[in-house]
Amino acid sequence: MLDKKGMERALELLEREYPDAQPALEFSSPYELLVATVLSAQCTDRQVNICTRVLFQNYNTPERMLTLSEAELEGYIHSCGFFRTKAKNLLSMSRDLVARFNGEVPRTREELISLAGVGRKTANVVLSNAFNTPAIAVDTHVFRVANRIGLAEAKDVEKTELQLMENIPEERWSCAHHWLIYHGRRVCSAQRPKCEGCTIKEVCCYAIHRQGENIH
């Protein structure tokens, strides 16, 4: 793992590279973001956006969502994969929002996680992007890139999140989440990371180790 100075430098370089990093999912309310994030599991944000542009025209509140049958909702979200489970969860989640939260998306992690289909990552996405609450949502990109760079050194998602929260100043959590996602999508891919053209290779543990192997 990087030392404190290395972490500060890595964050500085990431911020410089992705100053306008923002959520890729399209939404205009906390509920829309919650639904889109649930749909994004094992699916690209691009495909989710294609789906929700149609879905949200008429079904962008819990009350409206509940006018759909499970089969009808499956038709709208079929292209997002795992559509049967997602439809069941979205309807259950919407019923809970109406019954327990007066139709409003709750603002605490504990309450969000109590909803069907909502895990820690989804809760953190909503807290960060809908309510401007500092949070780090660890998806596959964040997990991979953070551990490669050396901002974390963990074997699982939850430990990675806890280490990032410890190693990154709280006021930068939400931005850092987006920087790491952008870097994972554009440069630090899973199979063939573009280390040669990477702007943070000077401090990245993975790149430095890889360069050392090539020398020897």
C-alpha positions as CSV (number, residue, x, y, z in Angstrom):
1,M,0.0,0.0,0.0
2,L,1.1,3.6,-0.6
3,D,2.3,5.8,2.2
4,K,0.4,8.9,3.1
5,K,2.5,11.1,0.7
6,G,1.9,8.6,-2.2
7,M,-1.8,8.5,-1.5
8,E,-2.0,12.3,-1.6
9,R,-0.1,12.4,-4.9
10,A,-2.3,9.7,-6.4
11,L,-5.5,11.6,-5.5
12,E,-4.0,14.8,-6.8
13,L,-3.2,13.2,-10.2
14,L,-6.6,11.5,-10.4
15,E,-8.3,14.8,-9.7
16,R,-6.2,16.6,-12.3
17,E,-7.1,13.9,-14.9
18,Y,-10.8,13.7,-14.2
19,P,-11.9,17.2,-12.9
20,D,-15.4,16.8,-14.2
21,A,-16.0,13.2,-13.1
22,Q,-19.7,12.7,-12.3
23,P,-22.3,9.9,-12.2
24,A,-22.9,8.1,-15.5
25,L,-26.4,7.1,-14.5
26,E,-29.1,9.5,-15.5
27,F,-31.6,10.6,-12.8
28,S,-33.7,13.6,-11.7
29,S,-34.6,12.5,-8.2
30,P,-33.4,10.2,-5.4
31,Y,-35.9,7.6,-6.3
32,E,-34.8,7.5,-9.9
33,L,-31.2,7.1,-8.8
34,L,-32.1,4.3,-6.4
35,V,-34.0,2.4,-9.2
36,A,-31.2,3.0,-11.7
37,T,-28.5,1.8,-9.3
38,V,-30.5,-1.4,-8.5
39,L,-30.8,-2.0,-12.3
40,S,-27.1,-1.4,-12.8
41,A,-26.0,-4.6,-11.0
42,Q,-24.3,-6.8,-13.6
43,C,-25.3,-4.3,-16.3
44,T,-23.6,-1.3,-17.9
45,D,-24.7,2.2,-17.0
46,R,-25.3,2.9,-20.7
47,Q,-27.8,0.1,-21.0
48,V,-29.5,1.2,-17.7
49,N,-29.9,4.7,-19.1
50,I,-31.5,3.4,-22.3
51,C,-34.0,1.4,-20.2
52,T,-34.8,4.2,-17.7
53,R,-35.4,6.8,-20.3
54,V,-38.5,4.9,-21.2
55,L,-39.4,3.6,-17.8
56,F,-39.2,7.0,-16.0
57,Q,-41.5,8.7,-18.5
58,N,-44.4,7.2,-16.6
59,Y,-43.0,5.3,-13.6
60,N,-40.6,7.6,-11.8
61,T,-42.1,7.5,-8.2
62,P,-42.8,4.5,-5.9
63,E,-46.5,5.1,-6.2
64,R,-46.4,5.0,-10.0
65,M,-44.1,2.0,-10.1
66,L,-46.6,0.1,-8.0
67,T,-49.2,0.5,-10.7
68,L,-47.2,-2.0,-12.8
69,S,-47.5,-5.7,-12.4
70,E,-44.3,-7.8,-12.0
71,A,-44.6,-9.0,-15.6
72,E,-45.2,-5.5,-16.9
73,L,-42.1,-4.2,-15.1
74,E,-40.0,-7.1,-16.4
75,G,-40.9,-6.0,-19.9
76,Y,-39.4,-2.5,-19.3
77,I,-36.2,-3.8,-17.6
78,H,-35.6,-7.0,-19.5
79,S,-32.5,-5.6,-21.3
80,C,-30.8,-5.0,-17.9
81,G,-30.4,-8.6,-17.1
82,F,-31.6,-10.6,-14.0
83,F,-34.9,-8.8,-14.8
84,R,-37.1,-11.1,-12.7
85,T,-35.2,-10.6,-9.5
86,K,-34.8,-6.9,-10.2
87,A,-38.5,-6.4,-10.9
88,K,-39.4,-8.3,-7.7
89,N,-37.0,-6.2,-5.7
90,L,-38.1,-2.9,-7.2
91,L,-41.7,-3.5,-6.4
92,S,-40.9,-4.6,-2.9
93,M,-38.7,-1.6,-2.4
94,S,-41.4,0.7,-3.7
95,R,-44.0,-0.8,-1.4
96,D,-41.6,-0.3,1.6
97,L,-40.9,3.3,0.6
98,V,-44.7,4.0,0.5
99,A,-45.5,2.1,3.7
100,R,-42.5,3.0,5.8
101,F,-41.1,6.3,4.4
102,N,-44.1,8.1,3.1
103,G,-42.9,7.6,-0.5
104,E,-39.6,9.3,0.2
105,V,-36.1,7.7,-0.2
106,P,-34.5,7.6,3.3
107,R,-31.3,9.4,4.0
108,T,-29.4,7.0,6.2
109,R,-27.4,3.9,5.1
110,E,-29.1,1.6,7.6
111,E,-32.6,2.5,6.3
112,L,-31.5,2.2,2.7
113,I,-30.0,-1.2,3.2
114,S,-33.3,-2.4,4.8
115,L,-34.9,-2.0,1.3
116,A,-35.2,-5.0,-1.0
117,G,-32.3,-5.2,-3.5
118,V,-30.3,-2.4,-1.8
119,G,-26.8,-3.3,-0.5
120,R,-24.1,-1.2,0.9
121,K,-22.8,-0.1,-2.6
122,T,-26.2,1.0,-3.8
123,A,-26.8,2.8,-0.5
124,N,-23.5,4.7,-0.8
125,V,-24.3,5.7,-4.4
126,V,-27.6,7.2,-3.3
127,L,-26.2,8.9,-0.3
128,S,-23.3,10.4,-2.2
129,N,-25.1,11.5,-5.4
130,A,-28.7,12.2,-4.3
131,F,-28.0,13.7,-0.8
132,N,-24.4,14.9,-1.0
133,T,-23.5,12.8,1.9
134,P,-19.8,11.8,1.8
135,A,-19.6,8.1,0.9
136,I,-17.4,5.7,-1.2
137,A,-19.4,3.2,-3.2
138,V,-17.0,0.3,-4.0
139,D,-18.0,-1.3,-7.3
140,T,-15.8,-3.6,-9.4
141,H,-13.9,-0.6,-10.9
142,V,-13.2,1.1,-7.5
143,F,-12.2,-2.3,-5.9
144,R,-9.8,-3.1,-8.7
145,V,-8.2,0.3,-9.2
146,A,-7.9,1.3,-5.5
147,N,-6.1,-2.0,-4.7
148,R,-3.9,-1.8,-7.8
149,I,-2.8,1.8,-7.1
150,G,-2.3,1.1,-3.4
151,L,-5.0,3.3,-1.9
152,A,-6.2,0.1,-0.3
153,E,-4.9,-3.4,0.2
154,A,-7.9,-5.7,0.8
155,K,-9.3,-8.9,-0.5
156,D,-13.0,-7.9,-0.4
157,V,-15.2,-5.0,-1.1
158,E,-16.2,-4.0,2.4
159,K,-12.6,-3.9,3.7
160,T,-11.6,-1.9,0.6
161,E,-14.3,0.6,1.4
162,L,-13.2,0.9,5.1
163,Q,-9.6,1.4,4.1
164,L,-10.5,4.0,1.5
165,M,-12.6,5.9,4.1
166,E,-9.5,5.8,6.4
167,N,-7.0,6.8,3.7
168,I,-8.9,9.5,1.9
169,P,-10.1,12.7,3.5
170,E,-13.9,12.6,4.1
171,E,-14.6,15.7,2.0
172,R,-13.0,13.9,-1.0
173,W,-14.8,10.5,-0.7
174,S,-17.5,11.1,-3.2
175,C,-15.2,12.7,-5.8
176,A,-12.6,10.0,-5.3
177,H,-15.3,7.4,-6.0
178,H,-15.9,8.9,-9.4
179,W,-12.2,9.4,-10.2
180,L,-11.5,5.7,-9.6
181,I,-14.5,4.7,-11.7
182,Y,-13.4,6.9,-14.6
183,H,-9.8,5.6,-14.3
184,G,-11.0,2.0,-14.3
185,R,-13.1,2.5,-17.4
186,R,-10.7,4.5,-19.4
187,V,-7.2,3.3,-18.4
188,C,-7.0,0.7,-15.7
189,S,-9.1,-2.1,-17.3
190,A,-9.4,-5.5,-15.8
191,Q,-7.5,-7.5,-18.4
192,R,-5.2,-5.0,-20.1
193,P,-4.5,-1.9,-18.1
194,K,-2.9,0.8,-20.1
195,C,0.0,1.4,-17.8
196,E,2.3,3.0,-20.4
197,G,0.0,6.0,-20.9
198,C,-1.3,6.2,-17.3
199,T,-1.0,9.6,-15.7
200,I,-0.5,8.1,-12.2
201,K,2.0,5.3,-13.0
202,E,4.7,7.2,-11.1
203,V,3.0,6.3,-7.8
204,C,0.9,3.3,-8.7
205,C,2.0,0.1,-6.9
206,Y,0.9,-2.1,-9.7
207,A,2.6,-0.1,-12.4
208,I,5.8,0.1,-10.5
209,H,5.8,-3.6,-9.7
210,R,5.1,-4.4,-13.4
211,Q,7.9,-2.1,-14.6
212,G,10.3,-3.9,-12.2
213,E,9.3,-7.3,-13.6
214,N,9.9,-6.1,-17.1
215,I,13.4,-4.9,-16.2
216,H,14.3,-8.2,-14.8
